[in-house]
Structure formats: structure tokens, C-alpha cells
Amino acid sequence: MSTLKVNKLRDTSGSTDAITLDPNGGAVLAGVTTVTSVKVGAAVTISESGIEASGIGITCANINGTQIGGRRNIIINGAMNVAQRGTSDTSTNGVGTVDRFGVIRSGVDENPTQAQVDVASGTTPYSLGFRKAFKLTNGNQTGGTGVTDYISMRYKFEAQEIASSGWNYTSSSSFVTLSFWVKSSVAQNFYGYFYVHDGTAQSLAFETGSLTADTWTKVVLKIPGNSNLQFDSDVDNGLDMYISQFWGTDRTDSGKSLNSWAAYSGTSRTPDFTSTWYTTDNATFELTGVQLEVGPQATAFEHRSFGEELALCQRYFYEVKEDTFAFAYRDDYKMAQVQFPQQMRATPTVSATYEPTTGWNSYQANNSQVTLYRLENLGSSNTYVRALKLDSEL
């Protein structure tokens, strides 16, 4: 093999050297020709606007314009890991098991059951780190579908959570993205909607798309801002999210548009529902991996530790399951004081059982602690507060 030894290379019609070589093997290029795009294999294209990889655009705007690091998920307990109240409930119309997620109902012949359940191994949510789901089991609705009947899962946000999220919610070119995993025992399309409380109430309806029975499906929804949206910087209820199983026709509208904001109407929350799930005894609906994040694309679910998630949930509900000893504060009158592990959203409602059961007739509470008084002289007998529950849910 021969070696060509030169110091410089120049085009035959050029006036300057294009490449200058140095004795150490380096090269200096006078100019580099650019191209519009470069194809790398079958799945990756590199262009001046970014990298398109297997259909997922990676651009400077996506990286810098949205929140990639830090806490992205505005939803608390979206992996359904925390259930302070218990793992199964049929009586509560609201949050009864999984923290922050509730079930509302009306007109039913038999109450549905809400529960925290395991995600089965071998499924796609399981392989992505999800171990728990929020499950709703329908009752036996023997009377069929009434126009005022409904069953729906619901999640409530503080107004300040949205106001300070980084979403420019009054701009139609600014987005938040909702994603979640869902499974239904009945094959059908389901609807949900967002409801904004502050200012002039607004709503936006969405759909899951047609679900295959007993099959986990990931749903992704890109939600634009709107000039009519308002979120106050306070701890009150600013936004509701409904992922619904059925709404009767007095609350639905066959002509309801999807994925666009409009003034809220209680008679036009979603399009009309298919009634199959609602009229199927013991039909089930499971939900996990719920994430709402600022930006136009869904990113991988933000898994948080159980301890961190529990602390976030305790802003809204806290249960002391161990006995709290009451001490004498005047003569033989007793007082029990409990400091909350987290500052609660607002002064909570207080419920408890006591030993002895009589004489407890007052308490003082704020969002940091509660003091309970027993105004009965029992001498030196032991006195306890048991099963103390503090509720500051929206």
C-alpha cells in the first residue's frame, strides 16, 4: 500500500486551502458543508430542529421548554400505593380507600366497592414499576340506567397547585399532559372531564378510547390552556378531574365536544355514555399510573418513595392508630395533644374513640396540632385517645 504525503489540500479551482495537515496527524478544516438532515439507521433523523427517534421528537424546545427534572407529577399518589383509610370500602361517597382518589355515586341500586388492589405480574403496568391500582367494582344496578344515575372516580386539586405549576394556563399554546393506565372488565369507551372552580367555571371533556376487556391500556391527553381559565393562589378546591364510569343523560350531551374548554354546564359534562358497564353486575374498572405534568408530551411516570407519597397524602388525611396517652393538666382533668407530621391543608375535622368513652366533650385544632380535653374528674385512672382521624380533604 502506498502513502500520499502532502501538507495541504485545495480544490483545483479554489483560492484557499480546504484542509491543512500537521505532522502529529491532526487536520484543520477551512469549512464544513451542512445538510438539512442526516438519517441514522431506520429510526433516527438528526436535523437542525432536533432529533426524531422512533416517532418521539427530542428538540431543544421540548427539553428546555418543559419540566424534565425535579418533581413533575402534580398528582399525589398516582401509583395508588398509599391507602391510609383501608383497602376496601362500599359505604363512602368520596375518598374511602386509596388516598386522594375518591368515588362519587348517585341513584344506584347497590353501592359500588372501591378498593386498593395489586397489579398482576406479567402485565405492562407491573413491568413499569406499578404494584397497586385503584379498583372500582360495580354493584347490581337492577333498575337499569336512570337519567340521574352516575358513578365516577374523582381527584381534587388545590387551586395553588395549578397556579404555581409553571403551566401558562391562559395561553392556548401552553399545555399540560395527562397520562394514566386503565383496565375495564367491559369493552367500551369511557369519558371523563376537568372542572375549573375559580372565576367563571370551565370544563373540558375527554375520552379513554375504546378499551379491550380486561386489558391494560395507557391513555394520554394533551390539554391546552385557555384565556378563560382562572386558578387562585389558595388552598381551596381549584380543579377536579373525573374519570367516569357512567353519567345519566340529565348530565350528558350527545353533541358535547372533546378536548376543548367551554363554560361549564351541569347538563353537558360529557357526551352520552354507553350503559354496558353500568348495567353489568360486578363490572370492574382499574386505574393506576396517573400523572399530570406541565408540557405537551407525556414523560415516564415519576415514581416516588412510599414515605414521600405518604407525607404528601398526610396534608389531607392523617390517622393515629396507636393510643395517645392523656395527661393531667389541672387537678385530675385530662388533656391529649397530637402534633401532625405534616402541616395539613386546613384545620381538619376531628374524630376519635376514647378510653374511658365518656367525658370527652371539647377539642382545639389548627392545621398543625389538635388538643383534646376530658372534662371529668376520674382521679388517677389511665385515659387514652384511640383511633384519631384528622380529615382536611377538599
N, C-alpha and C positions, 0 to 999 in steps of 0.2 A: 504494500500500500504506500502511495506517495503522499507527501505532505506539502501543501501550498503555504509558503511563508511570505506574509505581507504585513505592512504596518497599518494600512488604511484601505477602505473600500469606498468607491464612488461610482455612481451611475455614469454611463458613457456620455449622457447629455447633462449631467449635473454640474453645479458650480462649487459645491461643498462636499466634504467627505460625509458619508452616511454612517460609517462605523469606523471607530479608531480603536485599534487593539493595543494592549500594553504587554510588556514582557512577562507579567505574572499570570496571564491567562484571562484577564478581565477585558471588557468591551464597553465602549461608550457609544450609545445610540443617539444620533442627532435628532431623530424624530420617530414617533411610533404611530403607525396607522391605526385609526379607530374604526370599529364596525358597530352597527346598530345593536346587534345581539350575537351571543355565542351560545350554541347548543352543546350541552354536555350530556352525552347519552340520550336516552329517550324521554327522561323525566324532568330534566333541569335546564332552564333557559336563564342566562345572565344578560341583563340589559341595563341601560342607564337608570331605569326606574326601580330596579331591584332584582330579586331572584324569584323565579316562579318554579316551585318544587312540588311535583305531583299534585298540581292544582291548588296549592296553598301559596298565596303571594307573600313574600317576605320583602318588604320595602322599608325605606327609611321612615316613611310616614307611619307605617304600622309599628315599627319599633319605638320611635320617639313620640309618636302622637297618642299612644295608648299606654296604659299602665302594665308593664310586663313584670316588673319585680314588686316586692312588697306584698301587702295584703290586697288581693284583687277581688275576692268574692265578698259582695255586700251581704249576701245571705248568711245567716248564722245557723249552724247545724245542718247544712245542706247534705251532709253524708249520713244524717239520721242516727248518729252514734249516741247522742245524749237523750235519755228519757227519764227525767227525774221523777215524774208522777207515777210511772209504772209502764208496763209493756202491753197492756190490753185494756180497752175501755169501751163500753157501749152506751153509757148514760150521758157523757159530757157533750154539750153542744158548743164546741170550741176546742181549745188545746187540752187534750186528755192523756196523751202518752208522749210521743216524740216532742221535745221542746221546740217552741216557736212555730210548729206546724199544727194546725187545727182542722177540724171537720165541722161544717155547719150543715144543718138539715132543717126541713120543714115539710109537713104534710105526709110524712112516711107512715106506713102501716106497721113497720118494725124497724127499730133503730139499726143503723149500720154499726159495725165494730171497727174502731181504729186501733192499730197495733204497730209496735216496733217488731220487725221480723228479720231473720237472717237472709242475706243474699246467697243463693245457692252457688257452690263452687262449680267451675266449668262454664259459667256464664261470662259474658263480656264485662258487665259491671264488676264482677268479682275479680277478674284479671286486672282491672284498673285500680284495685285497692278498696273497693266498696264492700263493706261487710254487713251493713244494716240498710233496711228500707222502711219506709212508712207505708203501711198496707191498710187499705180500706176494704172491708167485706160487707157487701150489701145485705140488708135484711130481706124478708119476704114481703114484697110490696103487692099484696093480694088485690088491692083496689086498682091496680094499674097506674097510669100516669094522670095525675091531677094537674090542672093548669097552674096551681100554686106550689106544687111539689118541687123540692130541689135537694140535692146532695152535692157538696163541693168541698175540696180541700182549700185551705186558705193560709196565707202567710202575710203578716203585717210588718211594715217598716216604720220606724220613726222618721219624721219629716227631715230632721237634720242629717240622717244617714244619706239621703239622696242629695240634699242641698250642698253637702260638703264632699261629695263623692268624686268630684272632678268632671262630672258629666255636664256639658253645656246644654242643659235640658230645654232651653228656649230656642235652640238652633236646630233646624231640620237636617243639618249636615253633621250633627254630633249624635253619637249612638251609644246605647248600652246593649249588651248581648245577654240573652237568657239561654241557658242550656240545662237540660236535665235528662235523666233516664227514666223511662216509664214502661210498665207492663200491665196489660189488661187480660183477664180471662175471656173477654168477649171481643171479637174483632169488630171494631168500628172507629170512627173519627170522634174525637172529643174536643171541646172548646174550653178556653179559659179567657180571662181578661184582667187587665190592670185598671185600678180605680184610684184616681188622684183626689185627695180630700181638700187641699188648700186652694184658695181662690175660687174660681168657677170650676166645679167638679168636671173632670175629664176622664175618659176611659178609652182603652184600646183592646180590642178582642183579637184572639189568636187561636190557632188550632194545633193539635198534635199531628194531624195527618192520619190516614187510615192505619190502624195498628193491627198487626197479626196477632191472633190469640196466643197468649202465654209466651210471648216473645219480647225480650227487652229491646227497646228502640230508643235511640238518642234523638231528642228534639232540640233544634237550635233556632232561636228567633232573634233577629236584628231589629232593635227598637229605636226609631228616630226621636229626636227632640221635637218640640212644638212650641210656638210662641205663646200658646195659652196655658202652658204648664206652670205651676207655682208650687214650690216647696219651702215652707217656712223653716227657719233655723231653731227648731224647738224639739222637745221630746214627745210631742203628740203624734198621733197616727197621721202620716202623710201619704202613704201609698199602701194599697192592698194588692196582693196577687192571688188570683183564683185559678186553680187547676181543677176543672169541674167534671163531675160525672153525669149530672143531669140538672137542667133547669126547665121548669114548666113553661108553657107558651105565654103566660102573662108577663114573663121576664125576658123573652127572646123575640127576635125579629128576623123573619126569613130573608129580608134584604140587608141585614147588617153587614157592613164592610169589615174586612180583616186587616190587621197590621197598620191601622191609621188611627190617629187620635181624633176624638169628637167629643162634644159636650155630653156628659153622662146622662143617660136616661135609664131609669129603673125598669122600663118595659122593653129595652133594647140593649141588653148586656152582651149577648152573643147571638149568632144565628141559631135557628131551631135545632134542637138536639134529636139525634136518633135515640129511641127509647129502649133499645135492646138491652143495654147493660142494666138500666134501672129496673126493668121488669124481669130480670133473671135472678132468681133466688141464689144467694151466696156468691154472686159475681164478685170478682176481686179487681183491685186497681192498686198497683205498687209504684212508688216513686223514690228515687234516690239521685244523688249527684247533682243537686240543684245549685246552679251558680248564676249570679247576675253580676256582670263586670262592665266597666267602662271601656268602650271601644267597639269597633264594627265587626270583630271576629271573636269566636269562642276559642279560648285557650284551654289547656289541660286543667282539670279540676284542681283547685287549691286544697289539698289535704292538710288539715291542721291537727295537732295532737289532741287527744281526748281532754287533757287538762285545760288547754287553751279554749277549746269549744265549750267546755263546762263553765268556765269563767264568764264567757260571753253570754251564755244562757242564764246565768245567775243574776244578771242585770234585770231579768224579767220574772224569774221564779226561783225560790230557794226554799228547801225543806231541811229542817233539822230533825234527823231521825233518832238521835240519841237523847237521853234525858238531860234536861238542863236544870241544875240544882238551884232552888230559890233560897236566898239568904235573908236573914233578918235585917230590916232597915230601920225599924222603930219598934221598941219593945219586942213583941213576937210577931209582928206583921212581916209578911214576906214579899220579896221582890226578885224577879228573874230578869236578867239583861242579856241580850244576844246582839253581838256585833256581826254585821253582814260581811261575807267575804268579798263582795263587790258592791260598789255603790249602785243601788237599784234605780231604775228609770224614774220612778216617782215614789212617794210614800205608799207602801204596799198595803193591801188588805191582809189582815192577820187572822189565822185560825189555828187552834191548838186543842189538845186534850191535856188534862191535868190530873195530878195525884197529890192530895185529895181532889175530888171533882168539884167541890163547892167553894164558894168564897172568892173566886177569880172574877172580878167584875170591872176591871179597867186596864188599859194599856196606853202607852205613849209610843209613837213610832215616827221616824222620818226615813229618808232613803238610805241611811247608814246603820241604824240600830233600832231595836224595839225593847221597851221595858214593860214587863207585865207585873201587875200588883194583885196580891191576895189580901183582901181587907177583912180578914177574920183571924182572931187570935186562937191559935191551936197549940200554944205552948211551944215546946221544943221538937214537935214531930217533924219528920222529914217532908219536904214539899218539893214537887217536881213539875216542870212543864214538859209535856211529851208531844211528839208529832206536830211540831211547829211548822206551819206553812205560810210563806210570805209571797204574795202574788202581785206583780206590777205589770202584767201583760197589757198590751194595747187593746 
